[in-house]
């Protein structure tokens, strides 16, 4: 199960769309950024840059303790690698996908 710390923003939507498309089980943990909940110590332990989205993977590949990931691009890459989906393994396909991933982080908002 993945906990998705979420607010209805473009970056929050990116992660929820990926989770749905990949068929991963997840629970939405709303973060009310209008009330400043992103500055709460518990949330900062997961997302030290005080931004959503962030995830906690309670069943990471290989086992062990939960893994937290922040920043939309890092989350998308983490989930792609976890599921083996949406990230080609061939050089050209992987390169093109990573180019678009980087673009969405800096160019899409």
Biopython code that builds the backbone (N, CA, C, O; Angstrom):
import numpy as np
from Bio.PDB.StructureBuilder import StructureBuilder

atoms = [
    (1, "UNK", "N", (0.845, -1.182, 0.000)),
    (1, "UNK", "CA", (0.000, 0.000, 0.000)),
    (1, "UNK", "C", (0.883, 1.236, 0.000)),
    (1, "UNK", "O", (1.886, 1.310, 0.710)),
    (2, "UNK", "N", (0.487, 2.195, -0.809)),
    (2, "UNK", "CA", (1.208, 3.458, -0.902)),
    (2, "UNK", "C", (0.322, 4.546, -0.322)),
    (2, "UNK", "O", (-0.858, 4.641, -0.658)),
    (3, "UNK", "N", (0.884, 5.355, 0.537)),
    (3, "UNK", "CA", (0.195, 6.539, 1.044)),
    (3, "UNK", "C", (0.580, 7.706, 0.154)),
    (3, "UNK", "O", (1.760, 8.022, 0.007)),
    (4, "UNK", "N", (-0.422, 8.348, -0.440)),
    (4, "UNK", "CA", (-0.211, 9.502, -1.304)),
    (4, "UNK", "C", (-0.621, 10.756, -0.550)),
    (4, "UNK", "O", (-1.801, 10.964, -0.268)),
    (5, "UNK", "N", (0.347, 11.580, -0.231)),
    (5, "UNK", "CA", (0.087, 12.863, 0.417)),
    (5, "UNK", "C", (-0.202, 13.857, -0.698)),
    (5, "UNK", "O", (0.660, 14.157, -1.525)),
    (6, "UNK", "N", (-1.422, 14.358, -0.704)),
    (6, "UNK", "CA", (-2.011, 14.935, -1.908)),
    (6, "UNK", "C", (-2.770, 16.225, -1.615)),
    (6, "UNK", "O", (-3.369, 16.400, -0.554)),
    (7, "UNK", "N", (-2.720, 17.105, -2.585)),
    (7, "UNK", "CA", (-3.630, 18.243, -2.689)),
    (7, "UNK", "C", (-3.997, 18.335, -4.170)),
    (7, "UNK", "O", (-3.207, 17.931, -5.023)),
    (8, "UNK", "N", (-5.169, 18.853, -4.483)),
    (8, "UNK", "CA", (-5.616, 18.879, -5.885)),
    (8, "UNK", "C", (-4.892, 19.944, -6.706)),
    (8, "UNK", "O", (-5.444, 20.999, -7.018)),
    (9, "UNK", "N", (-3.655, 19.639, -7.043)),
    (9, "UNK", "CA", (-2.823, 20.502, -7.868)),
    (9, "UNK", "C", (-2.336, 19.677, -9.059)),
    (9, "UNK", "O", (-2.448, 18.451, -9.031)),
    (10, "UNK", "N", (-1.801, 20.307, -10.098)),
    (10, "UNK", "CA", (-1.281, 19.511, -11.216)),
    (10, "UNK", "C", (-0.265, 18.459, -10.792)),
    (10, "UNK", "O", (-0.306, 17.336, -11.295)),
    (11, "UNK", "N", (0.631, 18.787, -9.894)),
    (11, "UNK", "CA", (1.623, 17.802, -9.462)),
    (11, "UNK", "C", (0.983, 16.670, -8.673)),
    (11, "UNK", "O", (1.395, 15.517, -8.797)),
    (12, "UNK", "N", (-0.017, 16.989, -7.866)),
    (12, "UNK", "CA", (-0.743, 15.943, -7.159)),
    (12, "UNK", "C", (-1.479, 15.022, -8.115)),
    (12, "UNK", "O", (-1.500, 13.808, -7.917)),
    (13, "UNK", "N", (-2.075, 15.585, -9.138)),
    (13, "UNK", "CA", (-2.812, 14.777, -10.120)),
    (13, "UNK", "C", (-1.889, 13.825, -10.870)),
    (13, "UNK", "O", (-2.274, 12.695, -11.168)),
    (14, "UNK", "N", (-0.678, 14.271, -11.175)),
    (14, "UNK", "CA", (0.254, 13.412, -11.919)),
    (14, "UNK", "C", (0.462, 12.074, -11.212)),
    (14, "UNK", "O", (0.480, 11.018, -11.844)),
    (15, "UNK", "N", (0.617, 12.137, -9.909)),
    (15, "UNK", "CA", (0.896, 10.916, -9.155)),
    (15, "UNK", "C", (-0.354, 10.056, -9.042)),
    (15, "UNK", "O", (-0.278, 8.836, -9.189)),
    (16, "UNK", "N", (-1.492, 10.668, -8.786)),
    (16, "UNK", "CA", (-2.717, 9.871, -8.676)),
    (16, "UNK", "C", (-3.047, 9.206, -10.013)),
    (16, "UNK", "O", (-3.532, 8.075, -10.034)),
    (17, "UNK", "N", (-2.791, 9.888, -11.122)),
    (17, "UNK", "CA", (-3.021, 9.288, -12.439)),
    (17, "UNK", "C", (-2.098, 8.081, -12.624)),
    (17, "UNK", "O", (-2.549, 7.031, -13.082)),
    (18, "UNK", "N", (-0.824, 8.212, -12.278)),
    (18, "UNK", "CA", (0.102, 7.088, -12.413)),
    (18, "UNK", "C", (-0.366, 5.910, -11.567)),
    (18, "UNK", "O", (-0.397, 4.777, -12.047)),
    (19, "UNK", "N", (-0.727, 6.166, -10.320)),
    (19, "UNK", "CA", (-1.152, 5.086, -9.435)),
    (19, "UNK", "C", (-2.371, 4.356, -9.996)),
    (19, "UNK", "O", (-2.455, 3.130, -9.924)),
    (20, "UNK", "N", (-3.309, 5.112, -10.552)),
    (20, "UNK", "CA", (-4.496, 4.504, -11.158)),
    (20, "UNK", "C", (-4.113, 3.679, -12.384)),
    (20, "UNK", "O", (-4.546, 2.535, -12.524)),
    (21, "UNK", "N", (-3.310, 4.248, -13.264)),
    (21, "UNK", "CA", (-2.911, 3.553, -14.487)),
    (21, "UNK", "C", (-2.115, 2.285, -14.188)),
    (21, "UNK", "O", (-2.243, 1.288, -14.898)),
    (22, "UNK", "N", (-1.302, 2.323, -13.147)),
    (22, "UNK", "CA", (-0.487, 1.165, -12.788)),
    (22, "UNK", "C", (-1.272, 0.143, -11.973)),
    (22, "UNK", "O", (-0.811, -0.983, -11.788)),
    (23, "UNK", "N", (-2.446, 0.520, -11.485)),
    (23, "UNK", "CA", (-3.251, -0.395, -10.682)),
    (23, "UNK", "C", (-2.669, -0.669, -9.305)),
    (23, "UNK", "O", (-2.915, -1.721, -8.717)),
    (24, "UNK", "N", (-1.893, 0.289, -8.793)),
    (24, "UNK", "CA", (-1.302, 0.116, -7.470)),
    (24, "UNK", "C", (-2.302, 0.497, -6.381)),
    (24, "UNK", "O", (-3.025, 1.483, -6.524)),
    (25, "UNK", "N", (-2.350, -0.266, -5.307)),
    (25, "UNK", "CA", (-3.217, 0.132, -4.197)),
    (25, "UNK", "C", (-2.614, 1.331, -3.470)),
    (25, "UNK", "O", (-1.416, 1.374, -3.189)),
    (26, "UNK", "N", (-3.470, 2.297, -3.175)),
    (26, "UNK", "CA", (-2.984, 3.489, -2.479)),
    (26, "UNK", "C", (-4.094, 4.120, -1.663)),
    (26, "UNK", "O", (-5.280, 3.895, -1.901)),
    (27, "UNK", "N", (-3.678, 4.907, -0.705)),
    (27, "UNK", "CA", (-4.601, 5.660, 0.133)),
    (27, "UNK", "C", (-4.227, 7.129, 0.021)),
    (27, "UNK", "O", (-3.058, 7.494, 0.143)),
    (28, "UNK", "N", (-5.219, 7.961, -0.208)),
    (28, "UNK", "CA", (-4.989, 9.404, -0.296)),
    (28, "UNK", "C", (-4.948, 9.979, 1.110)),
    (28, "UNK", "O", (-5.838, 9.742, 1.927)),
    (29, "UNK", "N", (-3.911, 10.729, 1.367)),
    (29, "UNK", "CA", (-3.745, 11.443, 2.637)),
    (29, "UNK", "C", (-3.783, 12.931, 2.299)),
    (29, "UNK", "O", (-2.754, 13.507, 1.947)),
    (30, "UNK", "N", (-4.951, 13.558, 2.401)),
    (30, "UNK", "CA", (-5.056, 14.965, 2.012)),
    (30, "UNK", "C", (-4.144, 15.864, 2.847)),
    (30, "UNK", "O", (-4.003, 15.686, 4.057)),
    (31, "UNK", "N", (-3.539, 16.821, 2.175)),
    (31, "UNK", "CA", (-2.726, 17.846, 2.825)),
    (31, "UNK", "C", (-3.351, 19.183, 2.446)),
    (31, "UNK", "O", (-3.338, 19.570, 1.277)),
    (32, "UNK", "N", (-3.894, 19.879, 3.423)),
    (32, "UNK", "CA", (-4.544, 21.154, 3.163)),
    (32, "UNK", "C", (-3.476, 22.249, 3.144)),
    (32, "UNK", "O", (-3.079, 22.770, 4.186)),
    (33, "UNK", "N", (-3.023, 22.584, 1.932)),
    (33, "UNK", "CA", (-1.954, 23.575, 1.816)),
    (33, "UNK", "C", (-2.460, 24.980, 2.120)),
    (33, "UNK", "O", (-1.664, 25.863, 2.437)),
    (34, "UNK", "N", (-3.765, 25.200, 2.027)),
    (34, "UNK", "CA", (-4.347, 26.496, 2.395)),
    (34, "UNK", "C", (-4.254, 26.771, 3.889)),
    (34, "UNK", "O", (-4.211, 27.923, 4.321)),
    (35, "UNK", "N", (-4.224, 25.702, 4.666)),
    (35, "UNK", "CA", (-4.115, 25.817, 6.124)),
    (35, "UNK", "C", (-2.684, 25.643, 6.614)),
    (35, "UNK", "O", (-2.423, 25.722, 7.815)),
    (36, "UNK", "N", (-1.758, 25.405, 5.691)),
    (36, "UNK", "CA", (-0.354, 25.269, 6.068)),
    (36, "UNK", "C", (0.030, 23.905, 6.599)),
    (36, "UNK", "O", (1.055, 23.766, 7.266)),
    (37, "UNK", "N", (-0.787, 22.880, 6.309)),
    (37, "UNK", "CA", (-0.487, 21.544, 6.820)),
    (37, "UNK", "C", (0.830, 20.990, 6.280)),
    (37, "UNK", "O", (1.388, 20.056, 6.857)),
    (38, "UNK", "N", (1.332, 21.553, 5.183)),
    (38, "UNK", "CA", (2.595, 21.078, 4.613)),
    (38, "UNK", "C", (3.799, 21.456, 5.479)),
    (38, "UNK", "O", (4.917, 21.006, 5.226)),
    (39, "UNK", "N", (3.567, 22.280, 6.497)),
    (39, "UNK", "CA", (4.651, 22.671, 7.395)),
    (39, "UNK", "C", (4.635, 21.876, 8.705)),
    (39, "UNK", "O", (5.469, 22.111, 9.580)),
    (40, "UNK", "N", (3.706, 20.949, 8.844)),
    (40, "UNK", "CA", (3.630, 20.133, 10.058)),
    (40, "UNK", "C", (4.850, 19.217, 10.135)),
    (40, "UNK", "O", (5.283, 18.673, 9.119)),
    (41, "UNK", "N", (5.401, 19.047, 11.325)),
    (41, "UNK", "CA", (6.598, 18.207, 11.466)),
    (41, "UNK", "C", (6.436, 16.800, 10.897)),
    (41, "UNK", "O", (7.374, 16.274, 10.298)),
    (42, "UNK", "N", (5.267, 16.179, 11.070)),
    (42, "UNK", "CA", (5.062, 14.829, 10.535)),
    (42, "UNK", "C", (5.168, 14.818, 9.008)),
    (42, "UNK", "O", (5.732, 13.890, 8.428)),
    (43, "UNK", "N", (4.623, 15.852, 8.358)),
    (43, "UNK", "CA", (4.707, 15.914, 6.906)),
    (43, "UNK", "C", (6.130, 16.250, 6.456)),
    (43, "UNK", "O", (6.605, 15.701, 5.463)),
    (44, "UNK", "N", (6.800, 17.127, 7.160)),
    (44, "UNK", "CA", (8.176, 17.491, 6.804)),
    (44, "UNK", "C", (9.130, 16.297, 6.904)),
    (44, "UNK", "O", (10.152, 16.261, 6.219)),
    (45, "UNK", "N", (8.799, 15.323, 7.754)),
    (45, "UNK", "CA", (9.622, 14.117, 7.837)),
    (45, "UNK", "C", (9.523, 13.301, 6.551)),
    (45, "UNK", "O", (10.431, 12.534, 6.230)),
    (46, "UNK", "N", (8.428, 13.463, 5.816)),
    (46, "UNK", "CA", (8.210, 12.752, 4.555)),
    (46, "UNK", "C", (8.665, 13.605, 3.375)),
    (46, "UNK", "O", (9.294, 13.107, 2.441)),
    (47, "UNK", "N", (8.344, 14.881, 3.429)),
    (47, "UNK", "CA", (8.658, 15.812, 2.337)),
    (47, "UNK", "C", (9.379, 17.030, 2.912)),
    (47, "UNK", "O", (8.740, 18.032, 3.234)),
    (48, "UNK", "N", (10.694, 16.951, 3.042)),
    (48, "UNK", "CA", (11.432, 18.031, 3.697)),
    (48, "UNK", "C", (11.392, 19.374, 2.973)),
    (48, "UNK", "O", (11.778, 20.391, 3.550)),
    (49, "UNK", "N", (10.932, 19.399, 1.719)),
    (49, "UNK", "CA", (10.798, 20.678, 1.024)),
    (49, "UNK", "C", (9.410, 21.277, 1.210)),
    (49, "UNK", "O", (9.080, 22.272, 0.564)),
    (50, "UNK", "N", (8.600, 20.699, 2.071)),
    (50, "UNK", "CA", (7.250, 21.133, 2.448)),
    (50, "UNK", "C", (6.294, 21.273, 1.274)),
    (50, "UNK", "O", (5.466, 22.184, 1.243)),
    (51, "UNK", "N", (6.412, 20.365, 0.304)),
    (51, "UNK", "CA", (5.541, 20.430, -0.864)),
    (51, "UNK", "C", (4.887, 19.084, -1.111)),
    (51, "UNK", "O", (5.416, 18.027, -0.767)),
    (52, "UNK", "N", (3.714, 19.168, -1.721)),
    (52, "UNK", "CA", (3.063, 17.952, -2.191)),
    (52, "UNK", "C", (3.358, 17.825, -3.667)),
    (52, "UNK", "O", (3.649, 18.832, -4.313)),
    (53, "UNK", "N", (3.297, 16.663, -4.215)),
    (53, "UNK", "CA", (2.949, 15.392, -3.604)),
    (53, "UNK", "C", (4.146, 14.752, -2.929)),
    (53, "UNK", "O", (5.296, 15.139, -3.137)),
    (54, "UNK", "N", (3.835, 13.771, -2.123)),
    (54, "UNK", "CA", (4.838, 12.900, -1.522)),
    (54, "UNK", "C", (4.170, 11.543, -1.339)),
    (54, "UNK", "O", (2.947, 11.447, -1.242)),
    (55, "UNK", "N", (4.976, 10.516, -1.294)),
    (55, "UNK", "CA", (4.427, 9.180, -1.054)),
    (55, "UNK", "C", (5.226, 8.480, 0.032)),
    (55, "UNK", "O", (6.385, 8.805, 0.293)),
    (56, "UNK", "N", (4.578, 7.516, 0.653)),
    (56, "UNK", "CA", (5.254, 6.548, 1.505)),
    (56, "UNK", "C", (4.861, 5.187, 0.966)),
    (56, "UNK", "O", (3.684, 4.827, 0.942)),
    (57, "UNK", "N", (5.860, 4.438, 0.535)),
    (57, "UNK", "CA", (5.646, 3.083, 0.045)),
    (57, "UNK", "C", (5.850, 2.147, 1.229)),
    (57, "UNK", "O", (6.974, 1.946, 1.690)),
    (58, "UNK", "N", (4.750, 1.579, 1.715)),
    (58, "UNK", "CA", (4.807, 0.707, 2.880)),
    (58, "UNK", "C", (5.241, -0.710, 2.542)),
    (58, "UNK", "O", (5.462, -1.525, 3.437)),
    (59, "UNK", "N", (5.364, -1.006, 1.258)),
    (59, "UNK", "CA", (5.819, -2.333, 0.813)),
    (59, "UNK", "C", (6.838, -2.159, -0.312)),
    (59, "UNK", "O", (6.577, -2.539, -1.454)),
    (60, "UNK", "N", (8.006, -1.579, 0.014)),
    (60, "UNK", "CA", (8.990, -1.341, -1.048)),
    (60, "UNK", "C", (9.553, -2.643, -1.613)),
    (60, "UNK", "O", (9.566, -3.676, -0.945)),
    (61, "UNK", "N", (10.010, -2.566, -2.844)),
    (61, "UNK", "CA", (10.653, -3.718, -3.469)),
    (61, "UNK", "C", (11.825, -4.159, -2.597)),
    (61, "UNK", "O", (12.601, -3.328, -2.125)),
    (62, "UNK", "N", (11.947, -5.429, -2.391)),
    (62, "UNK", "CA", (13.036, -5.944, -1.564)),
    (62, "UNK", "C", (12.724, -5.964, -0.083)),
    (62, "UNK", "O", (13.536, -6.433, 0.714)),
    (63, "UNK", "N", (11.546, -5.458, 0.302)),
    (63, "UNK", "CA", (11.157, -5.461, 1.709)),
    (63, "UNK", "C", (11.794, -4.337, 2.494)),
    (63, "UNK", "O", (12.249, -3.345, 1.925)),
    (64, "UNK", "N", (11.825, -4.494, 3.777)),
    (64, "UNK", "CA", (12.412, -3.492, 4.656)),
    (64, "UNK", "C", (11.402, -2.437, 5.070)),
    (64, "UNK", "O", (10.210, -2.544, 4.783)),
    (65, "UNK", "N", (11.903, -1.420, 5.749)),
    (65, "UNK", "CA", (11.008, -0.371, 6.250)),
    (65, "UNK", "C", (10.419, 0.456, 5.104)),
    (65, "UNK", "O", (10.933, 0.435, 3.985)),
    (66, "UNK", "N", (9.338, 1.184, 5.395)),
    (66, "UNK", "CA", (8.731, 2.036, 4.370)),
    (66, "UNK", "C", (9.732, 3.026, 3.785)),
    (66, "UNK", "O", (10.690, 3.440, 4.439)),
    (67, "UNK", "N", (9.474, 3.393, 2.522)),
    (67, "UNK", "CA", (10.310, 4.359, 1.807)),
    (67, "UNK", "C", (9.451, 5.575, 1.498)),
    (67, "UNK", "O", (8.354, 5.447, 0.955)),
    (68, "UNK", "N", (9.954, 6.757, 1.846)),
    (68, "UNK", "CA", (9.251, 7.986, 1.479)),
    (68, "UNK", "C", (9.964, 8.635, 0.301)),
    (68, "UNK", "O", (11.189, 8.594, 0.191)),
    (69, "UNK", "N", (9.161, 9.239, -0.581)),
    (69, "UNK", "CA", (9.699, 9.902, -1.776)),
    (69, "UNK", "C", (8.940, 11.207, -1.956)),
    (69, "UNK", "O", (7.713, 11.233, -1.855)),
    (70, "UNK", "N", (9.663, 12.289, -2.222)),
    (70, "UNK", "CA", (9.025, 13.570, -2.513)),
    (70, "UNK", "C", (9.499, 14.068, -3.866)),
    (70, "UNK", "O", (10.479, 13.560, -4.412)),
    (71, "UNK", "N", (8.807, 15.060, -4.406)),
    (71, "UNK", "CA", (9.015, 15.633, -5.736)),
    (71, "UNK", "C", (8.381, 14.744, -6.800)),
    (71, "UNK", "O", (8.653, 13.545, -6.867)),
    (72, "UNK", "N", (7.540, 15.343, -7.626)),
    (72, "UNK", "CA", (6.744, 14.573, -8.583)),
    (72, "UNK", "C", (7.595, 13.742, -9.533)),
    (72, "UNK", "O", (7.260, 12.584, -9.781)),
    (73, "UNK", "N", (8.671, 14.280, -10.070)),
    (73, "UNK", "CA", (9.508, 13.528, -10.985)),
    (73, "UNK", "C", (10.159, 12.331, -10.308)),
    (73, "UNK", "O", (10.208, 11.241, -10.879)),
    (74, "UNK", "N", (10.655, 12.528, -9.100)),
    (74, "UNK", "CA", (11.278, 11.427, -8.358)),
    (74, "UNK", "C", (10.241, 10.354, -8.033)),
    (74, "UNK", "O", (10.544, 9.162, -8.086)),
    (75, "UNK", "N", (9.027, 10.768, -7.701)),
    (75, "UNK", "CA", (7.967, 9.808, -7.400)),
    (75, "UNK", "C", (7.614, 9.009, -8.646)),
    (75, "UNK", "O", (7.498, 7.785, -8.584)),
    (76, "UNK", "N", (7.442, 9.687, -9.779)),
    (76, "UNK", "CA", (7.097, 8.984, -11.014)),
    (76, "UNK", "C", (8.179, 7.980, -11.399)),
    (76, "UNK", "O", (7.869, 6.860, -11.805)),
    (77, "UNK", "N", (9.430, 8.370, -11.276)),
    (77, "UNK", "CA", (10.530, 7.467, -11.594)),
    (77, "UNK", "C", (10.554, 6.288, -10.623)),
    (77, "UNK", "O", (10.732, 5.146, -11.045)),
    (78, "UNK", "N", (10.378, 6.549, -9.347)),
    (78, "UNK", "CA", (10.350, 5.496, -8.337)),
    (78, "UNK", "C", (9.242, 4.483, -8.641)),
    (78, "UNK", "O", (9.467, 3.273, -8.617)),
    (79, "UNK", "N", (8.050, 4.998, -8.925)),
    (79, "UNK", "CA", (6.923, 4.106, -9.190)),
    (79, "UNK", "C", (7.107, 3.314, -10.486)),
    (79, "UNK", "O", (6.733, 2.144, -10.560)),
    (80, "UNK", "N", (7.685, 3.956, -11.506)),
    (80, "UNK", "CA", (7.947, 3.245, -12.760)),
    (80, "UNK", "C", (8.925, 2.106, -12.527)),
    (80, "UNK", "O", (8.736, 1.007, -13.048)),
    (81, "UNK", "N", (9.959, 2.360, -11.755)),
    (81, "UNK", "CA", (10.938, 1.321, -11.471)),
    (81, "UNK", "C", (10.340, 0.240, -10.580)),
    (81, "UNK", "O", (10.647, -0.939, -10.759)),
    (82, "UNK", "N", (9.500, 0.609, -9.632)),
    (82, "UNK", "CA", (8.856, -0.363, -8.746)),
    (82, "UNK", "C", (7.960, -1.307, -9.530)),
    (82, "UNK", "O", (7.964, -2.514, -9.292)),
    (83, "UNK", "N", (7.193, -0.759, -10.464)),
    (83, "UNK", "CA", (6.212, -1.566, -11.182)),
    (83, "UNK", "C", (6.754, -2.195, -12.454)),
    (83, "UNK", "O", (6.173, -3.149, -12.971)),
    (84, "UNK", "N", (7.865, -1.669, -12.966)),
    (84, "UNK", "CA", (8.369, -2.145, -14.251)),
    (84, "UNK", "C", (7.504, -1.686, -15.409)),
    (84, "UNK", "O", (7.509, -2.302, -16.475)),
    (85, "UNK", "N", (6.761, -0.605, -15.205)),
    (85, "UNK", "CA", (5.857, -0.097, -16.240)),
    (85, "UNK", "C", (6.199, 1.351, -16.576)),
    (85, "UNK", "O", (6.713, 2.098, -15.744)),
    (86, "UNK", "N", (5.903, 1.720, -17.802)),
    (86, "UNK", "CA", (5.985, 3.103, -18.286)),
    (86, "UNK", "C", (7.400, 3.653, -18.400)),
    (86, "UNK", "O", (7.572, 4.846, -18.646)),
    (87, "UNK", "N", (8.406, 2.820, -18.229)),
    (87, "UNK", "CA", (9.795, 3.250, -18.382)),
    (87, "UNK", "C", (10.529, 2.182, -19.180)),
    (87, "UNK", "O", (10.888, 1.137, -18.638)),
    (88, "UNK", "N", (10.751, 2.437, -20.458)),
    (88, "UNK", "CA", (11.421, 1.442, -21.290)),
    (88, "UNK", "C", (12.812, 1.098, -20.758)),
    (88, "UNK", "O", (13.443, 1.895, -20.064)),
    (89, "UNK", "N", (13.265, -0.086, -21.094)),
    (89, "UNK", "CA", (14.606, -0.495, -20.686)),
    (89, "UNK", "C", (15.635, -0.265, -21.786)),
    (89, "UNK", "O", (16.836, -0.229, -21.517)),
    (90, "UNK", "N", (15.162, -0.106, -23.042)),
    (90, "UNK", "CA", (16.117, 0.139, -24.132)),
    (90, "UNK", "C", (16.609, 1.589, -24.062)),
    (90, "UNK", "O", (15.885, 2.478, -23.613)),
    (91, "UNK", "N", (17.824, 1.812, -24.505)),
    (91, "UNK", "CA", (18.494, 3.108, -24.402)),
    (91, "UNK", "C", (17.661, 4.250, -24.960)),
    (91, "UNK", "O", (17.441, 5.245, -24.269)),
    (92, "UNK", "N", (17.200, 4.128, -26.181)),
    (92, "UNK", "CA", (16.481, 5.227, -26.830)),
    (92, "UNK", "C", (15.120, 5.483, -26.194)),
    (92, "UNK", "O", (14.732, 6.631, -25.978)),
    (93, "UNK", "N", (14.411, 4.422, -25.902)),
    (93, "UNK", "CA", (13.107, 4.581, -25.264)),
    (93, "UNK", "C", (13.220, 5.178, -23.876)),
    (93, "UNK", "O", (12.454, 6.072, -23.515)),
    (94, "UNK", "N", (14.180, 4.684, -23.090)),
    (94, "UNK", "CA", (14.390, 5.212, -21.737)),
    (94, "UNK", "C", (14.817, 6.679, -21.795)),
    (94, "UNK", "O", (14.326, 7.504, -21.024)),
    (95, "UNK", "N", (15.726, 6.998, -22.707)),
    (95, "UNK", "CA", (16.189, 8.381, -22.836)),
    (95, "UNK", "C", (15.041, 9.305, -23.192)),
    (95, "UNK", "O", (14.891, 10.361, -22.578)),
    (96, "UNK", "N", (14.229, 8.934, -24.168)),
    (96, "UNK", "CA", (13.085, 9.769, -24.562)),
    (96, "UNK", "C", (12.106, 9.939, -23.410)),
    (96, "UNK", "O", (11.586, 11.033, -23.190)),
    (97, "UNK", "N", (11.854, 8.863, -22.676)),
    (97, "UNK", "CA", (10.923, 8.946, -21.544)),
    (97, "UNK", "C", (11.476, 9.858, -20.459)),
    (97, "UNK", "O", (10.738, 10.671, -19.902)),
    (98, "UNK", "N", (12.752, 9.737, -20.152)),
    (98, "UNK", "CA", (13.353, 10.596, -19.130)),
    (98, "UNK", "C", (13.390, 12.057, -19.569)),
    (98, "UNK", "O", (13.251, 12.956, -18.739)),
    (99, "UNK", "N", (13.575, 12.300, -20.863)),
    (99, "UNK", "CA", (13.513, 13.684, -21.355)),
    (99, "UNK", "C", (12.143, 14.281, -21.065)),
    (99, "UNK", "O", (12.042, 15.406, -20.575)),
    (100, "UNK", "N", (11.086, 13.527, -21.370)),
    (100, "UNK", "CA", (9.732, 14.029, -21.132)),
    (100, "UNK", "C", (9.421, 14.134, -19.643)),
    (100, "UNK", "O", (8.671, 15.015, -19.222)),
    (101, "UNK", "N", (9.991, 13.244, -18.856)),
    (101, "UNK", "CA", (9.820, 13.335, -17.403)),
    (101, "UNK", "C", (10.431, 14.632, -16.895)),
    (101, "UNK", "O", (9.807, 15.355, -16.119)),
    (102, "UNK", "N", (11.648, 14.925, -17.331)),
    (102, "UNK", "CA", (12.295, 16.165, -16.899)),
    (102, "UNK", "C", (11.534, 17.390, -17.396)),
    (102, "UNK", "O", (11.428, 18.390, -16.687)),
    (103, "UNK", "N", (11.006, 17.309, -18.613)),
    (103, "UNK", "CA", (10.219, 18.416, -19.133)),
    (103, "UNK", "C", (8.979, 18.663, -18.293)),
    (103, "UNK", "O", (8.652, 19.811, -17.992)),
    (104, "UNK", "N", (8.285, 17.599, -17.910)),
    (104, "UNK", "CA", (7.070, 17.798, -17.134)),
    (104, "UNK", "C", (7.381, 18.409, -15.777)),
    (104, "UNK", "O", (6.560, 19.142, -15.224)),
    (105, "UNK", "N", (8.556, 18.118, -15.236)),
    (105, "UNK", "CA", (8.916, 18.687, -13.944)),
    (105, "UNK", "C", (9.158, 20.189, -14.033)),
    (105, "UNK", "O", (8.719, 20.953, -13.173)),
    (106, "UNK", "N", (9.858, 20.600, -15.081)),
    (106, "UNK", "CA", (10.207, 22.017, -15.197)),
    (106, "UNK", "C", (9.328, 22.812, -16.133)),
    (106, "UNK", "O", (9.234, 24.031, -15.995)),
    (107, "UNK", "N", (8.678, 22.155, -17.087)),
    (107, "UNK", "CA", (7.944, 22.884, -18.107)),
    (107, "UNK", "C", (6.439, 22.862, -17.982)),
    (107, "UNK", "O", (5.764, 23.763, -18.482)),
    (108, "UNK", "N", (5.892, 21.836, -17.316)),
    (108, "UNK", "CA", (4.449, 21.704, -17.269)),
    (108, "UNK", "C", (3.833, 22.342, -16.048)),
    (108, "UNK", "O", (2.732, 22.886, -16.127)),
    (109, "UNK", "N", (4.517, 22.290, -14.919)),
    (109, "UNK", "CA", (3.971, 22.883, -13.692)),
    (109, "UNK", "C", (3.232, 21.891, -12.858)),
    (109, "UNK", "O", (2.716, 22.240, -11.797)),
]
sb = StructureBuilder()
sb.init_structure("model")
sb.init_model(0)
sb.init_chain("A")
sb.init_seg("    ")
for serial, (resi, resn, name, xyz) in enumerate(atoms, 1):
    if name == "N":
        sb.init_residue(resn, " ", resi, " ")
    sb.init_atom(name, np.array(xyz, "f"), 0.0, 1.0, " ", f" {name:<3s}", serial, name[0])
structure = sb.get_structure()
